[in-house]
Amino acid sequence: MGAWAIAVHGGAGVDPNLPLQRQEEAKQLLTRCLNLGISALNSNLSAIDVVELVVRELETDPLFNSGRGSALTEKGTVEMEASIMDGPKRRCGAVSGLTTVKNPISLARLVMEKSPHSYLAFSGAEDFARQQGVEVVDNEYFITPENVGMLKLAKEANAILFDYRIPNGCETTCGANVESPLHMNGLPISVYAPETVGCVVVDREGRCAAATSTGGLMNKMTGRIGDSPLIGSGTYACDLCGVSCTGEGEAIIRATLAREVAAVMEYKGLGLQEAVDFCIKTRLDDGKAGLIAVSKNGEVAYGFNCNGMFRGCATENGFMEVGIWE
């Protein structure tokens, strides 16, 4: 029997002026989710069960950008996406374009276990959800007043926002004519503050699993798909490790970042933290991102190249950490 390990994240790229109350709320949510996962692992739930359980909890709380509280499209609606992967036999499931499914991560798991496919999107995913009898709600359930206000700011700035947190003063400085130092696919953006959620787990049997869920970008084009549902980019698990990524989706996609961590462990012989550091440093070009990871040996690691990442991690030997900044 090995030892379990778990990590959760609520997004990389944090407003340095984030109010202390908001920081504390985020830490409390991460701690609650960690304790939920720890309790499940101590009850000998499998890794795949635990990552689904934890991400469902994150989707239900509106604090981060997944499920309720998801970022809004240019049309003021929510389109969510998620993926899940079970390291043994590398089984996986993913969904995109969800508008009524209360917990996208659970539908992703059903795609993995109850369909002949790995990925369903938009109307096909919604139809499958109803066939499987999962809980559905009106799109308005996912929309918060805060996000409605941030979408208005995004439209006034004529910009895509990675999420709803605007740095202090941005209301007057984020106009369309203001030069932004940050770019996405060569185009300037106003704010870097993604809040995708994810969880990675290795259980006592050495089985790794990973899950990632998000509402995407604020003011995104309808139909946009990011890294979170893409196996190998936002999510990956195998017999060596489990990885969940967050940040600039287009950069993560180009890097196939989650799979890359496993690849350098396998082909370069790097340890988990070495692999995470190597990929964050060398694979993102000018992109900003972060990730969490666990190994089959009960190790946990994380890394990011921006100013902060909401994260928490714990191991069976008593280690536990919840943080935001470096």
Sequence and secondary structure as in RCSB ss.txt:
>XXXX:A:sequence
MGAWAIAVHGGAGVDPNLPLQRQEEAKQLLTRCLNLGISALNSNLSAIDVVELVVRELETDPLFNSGRGSALTEK
GTVEMEASIMDGPKRRCGAVSGLTTVKNPISLARLVMEKSPHSYLAFSGAEDFARQQGVEVVDNEYFITPENVGM
LKLAKEANAILFDYRIPNGCETTCGANVESPLHMNGLPISVYAPETVGCVVVDREGRCAAATSTGGLMNKMTGRI
GDSPLIGSGTYACDLCGVSCTGEGEAIIRATLAREVAAVMEYKGLGLQEAVDFCIKTRLDDGKAGLIAVSKNGEV
AYGFNCNGMFRGCATENGFMEVGIWE
>XXXX:A:secstr
    EEEEEEEE   TT  HHHHHHHHHHHHHHHHHHHHHHHTT  HHHHHHHHHHHHHHSTTSSSSTT   BTT
S   EEEEEEETGGGEEEEEEEESSBS HHHHHHHHHHHSS SEEEHHHHHHHHHHHT  B  GGGG  HHHHHH
HHHHHHHTS BSSS   TTHHHH  TTS  SEEETTEEESB     EEEEEE TT  EEEEEEE   BTB TT  
 STTSBTTTEEE SSEEEEEEE HHHHHHHTHHHHHHHHHHHH   HHHHHHHHHHHSSTT  EEEEEEETTS E
EEEESSSEEEEEEEETTS EEEEEE 
